[in-house]
Amino acid sequence: METVKQEKKRYELLDAFRGILMIEMVIYHYLFDVAVFSTDFSEFFTNPAYYIFQQSIGWGFIFLSGMCVVFSKKMLKRGLTILGAAVIVSLVTYIFTPDVAINFGVLCCIGSCMLLMIPVKRISEKWNTWVAFAISFLLFLFCRNINTGHFGFESLNLFALPEFLYANYLTAYLGFPPLSFTSGDYYPLFPWFFLYMSGYFLFKGIYQKEKIKNILSYKIPGLSYLGKYSLLIYLLHQPVCYAVAFAVCKWM
């Protein structure tokens, strides 16, 4: 199988998809902050609609980031930059919202996955792309519930995992959090690395087609611009959402 060559051309439609996810994330975090400042704090976290909305954003960012790895350059630098941003987010939340501070959030996950993909891209060059995609996605579904102590997907728990795996913050980073672990945004390495790889292999299998490239070149003004600066927007939006939510709840 031919190795996918890196492209200099930017695919604006992928930026637009990322821009849509950014808008959804801003809405979610604003609602989250309102819930923090309101008297009915718990309802936000128990409502299934909010859970599905939040999960769709995380799934989207991780899957899309995996897709973009197909033609990513300077993955080491980019991965370390995203991890640095994740550290900043964690520190800020520990200062301003310690009750829901972020440990191993989506930025930490994406940065870690990007670094892991450096060797994976090399060793997977001769793999069958569609088989690799199928295995990666099935592993994600099978391991979706390991964070809660089981193999399985959402409400379906197949069998329990040994308790000794859930020991400390290192195991929490891998996907096995101890009972004392808390986080306002938790996307550990597993099972999410499998979803990240799913995005990579799926996109690797389809993007070389000329029709796909033409579609991906389509630019959506505004959304494509947001997608290009997603990391900066991610770092800046939460303080703004926090301040606006605080002001709204205080004056209501």
QUIFEN-V933587 format. One record per residue. N is the residue number from 1. RES is the residue in three letters. SS is DSSP state (H for helix, E for strand, - for the rest). OMEGA is omega in degrees with one decimal (none if undefined). Layout:
N/RES/SS/OMEGA  N/RES/SS/OMEGA
//
This chain:
1/MET/-/-177.0  2/GLU/-/176.3  3/THR/-/179.1  4/VAL/-/-179.7  5/LYS/-/178.6  6/GLN/-/-176.4  7/GLU/-/173.4  8/LYS/-/-177.7  9/LYS/-/177.5  10/ARG/-/-179.4  11/TYR/-/-171.3  12/GLU/H/-177.2  13/LEU/H/176.1  14/LEU/H/174.9  15/ASP/H/179.8  16/ALA/H/177.1  17/PHE/H/178.2  18/ARG/H/176.9  19/GLY/H/176.8  20/ILE/H/178.1  21/LEU/H/177.8  22/MET/H/179.0  23/ILE/H/178.3  24/GLU/H/-178.9  25/MET/H/178.4  26/VAL/H/178.1  27/ILE/H/-178.9  28/TYR/H/-177.6  29/HIS/H/175.3  30/TYR/H/177.4  31/LEU/H/177.7  32/PHE/H/-179.1  33/ASP/H/175.9  34/VAL/H/178.6  35/ALA/H/179.5  36/VAL/H/-176.8  37/PHE/H/-177.6  38/SER/-/-180.0  39/THR/-/-178.5  40/ASP/-/-172.4  41/PHE/H/-170.5  42/SER/H/-175.1  43/GLU/H/-179.2  44/PHE/H/-173.5  45/PHE/H/-179.3  46/THR/H/-179.6  47/ASN/-/-179.0  48/PRO/H/-179.0  49/ALA/H/177.8  50/TYR/H/179.6  51/TYR/H/-179.7  52/ILE/H/179.1  53/PHE/H/-179.2  54/GLN/H/-179.5  55/GLN/H/179.8  56/SER/H/178.2  57/ILE/H/179.3  58/GLY/H/177.3  59/TRP/H/-177.1  60/GLY/H/-179.2  61/PHE/H/-176.5  62/ILE/H/-180.0  63/PHE/H/-179.7  64/LEU/H/176.9  65/SER/H/175.9  66/GLY/H/176.8  67/MET/H/-175.2  68/CYS/H/178.9  69/VAL/H/-179.6  70/VAL/H/-179.1  71/PHE/H/-180.0  72/SER/-/174.2  73/LYS/-/177.4  74/LYS/-/-176.0  75/MET/H/179.1  76/LEU/H/179.9  77/LYS/H/-178.9  78/ARG/H/-179.9  79/GLY/H/179.1  80/LEU/H/177.6  81/THR/H/179.8  82/ILE/H/176.9  83/LEU/H/176.1  84/GLY/H/177.2  85/ALA/H/178.4  86/ALA/H/177.9  87/VAL/H/179.0  88/ILE/H/179.5  89/VAL/H/-179.8  90/SER/H/-179.5  91/LEU/H/-179.3  92/VAL/H/-179.4  93/THR/H/175.7  94/TYR/H/-179.1  95/ILE/H/-170.8  96/PHE/H/179.0  97/THR/-/-174.6  98/PRO/H/-179.6  99/ASP/H/178.9  100/VAL/H/179.0  101/ALA/-/-175.7  102/ILE/-/171.9  103/ASN/-/177.7  104/PHE/-/178.6  105/GLY/-/-173.1  106/VAL/H/178.1  107/LEU/H/177.2  108/CYS/H/179.5  109/CYS/H/-177.4  110/ILE/H/178.3  111/GLY/H/179.6  112/SER/H/179.4  113/CYS/H/-179.7  114/MET/H/178.3  115/LEU/H/178.7  116/LEU/H/-178.9  117/MET/H/178.8  118/ILE/H/176.2  119/PRO/H/-178.4  120/VAL/H/178.4  121/LYS/H/-177.8  122/ARG/H/-175.0  123/ILE/H/-176.9  124/SER/-/-175.9  125/GLU/-/-177.2  126/LYS/-/178.6  127/TRP/-/170.8  128/ASN/-/-172.2  129/THR/H/-175.4  130/TRP/H/174.3  131/VAL/H/179.2  132/ALA/H/177.9  133/PHE/H/-177.8  134/ALA/H/-179.6  135/ILE/H/-179.5  136/SER/H/-176.8  137/PHE/H/177.7  138/LEU/H/176.1  139/LEU/H/176.9  140/PHE/H/-179.2  141/LEU/H/-177.5  142/PHE/H/-175.5  143/CYS/H/-175.0  144/ARG/-/-173.8  145/ASN/-/-177.9  146/ILE/H/178.3  147/ASN/H/179.3  148/THR/H/171.6  149/GLY/-/-176.8  150/HIS/E/161.2  151/PHE/E/-179.9  152/GLY/E/-176.7  153/PHE/E/177.8  154/GLU/-/-174.8  155/SER/-/-179.7  156/LEU/E/175.8  157/ASN/E/-176.5  158/LEU/E/174.7  159/PHE/E/-173.0  160/ALA/E/175.9  161/LEU/-/-179.1  162/PRO/-/-177.3  163/GLU/H/-176.5  164/PHE/H/177.7  165/LEU/H/-173.9  166/TYR/-/-166.0  167/ALA/-/-170.2  168/ASN/-/-177.4  169/TYR/H/176.2  170/LEU/H/177.8  171/THR/H/176.6  172/ALA/H/177.1  173/TYR/H/-179.8  174/LEU/H/-179.9  175/GLY/-/-178.2  176/PHE/-/-174.4  177/PRO/-/173.9  178/PRO/-/-177.7  179/LEU/-/-177.4  180/SER/-/-175.2  181/PHE/-/175.2  182/THR/-/177.6  183/SER/-/176.5  184/GLY/-/-179.2  185/ASP/-/-170.8  186/TYR/-/175.5  187/TYR/-/-178.6  188/PRO/-/-176.6  189/LEU/H/177.6  190/PHE/H/14.3  191/PRO/H/-167.0  192/TRP/H/176.7  193/PHE/H/176.9  194/PHE/H/176.3  195/LEU/H/177.1  196/TYR/H/177.9  197/MET/H/178.0  198/SER/H/177.4  199/GLY/H/-179.8  200/TYR/H/-175.5  201/PHE/H/177.3  202/LEU/H/-177.5  203/PHE/H/177.4  204/LYS/H/-178.4  205/GLY/H/-173.9  206/ILE/H/-165.2  207/TYR/-/-179.8  208/GLN/-/178.4  209/LYS/-/-174.9  210/GLU/H/179.0  211/LYS/H/178.5  212/ILE/H/179.5  213/LYS/H/178.5  214/ASN/H/178.1  215/ILE/H/-177.9  216/LEU/H/-179.6  217/SER/-/-177.1  218/TYR/-/-177.6  219/LYS/-/174.1  220/ILE/-/-177.0  221/PRO/-/-179.3  222/GLY/-/-178.7  223/LEU/H/178.4  224/SER/H/178.8  225/TYR/H/177.7  226/LEU/H/-178.3  227/GLY/H/-179.8  228/LYS/H/-175.7  229/TYR/-/-174.2  230/SER/H/-178.5  231/LEU/H/178.9  232/LEU/H/179.0  233/ILE/H/179.0  234/TYR/H/-177.6  235/LEU/H/-173.8  236/LEU/H/-170.8  237/HIS/H/-174.3  238/GLN/H/175.2  239/PRO/H/178.8  240/VAL/H/178.1  241/CYS/H/-179.4  242/TYR/H/-178.2  243/ALA/H/-179.7  244/VAL/H/179.9  245/ALA/H/178.6  246/PHE/H/-178.9  247/ALA/H/-178.7  248/VAL/H/-177.8  249/CYS/H/180.0  250/LYS/H/-174.9  251/TRP/H/-179.8  252/MET/-/none
//
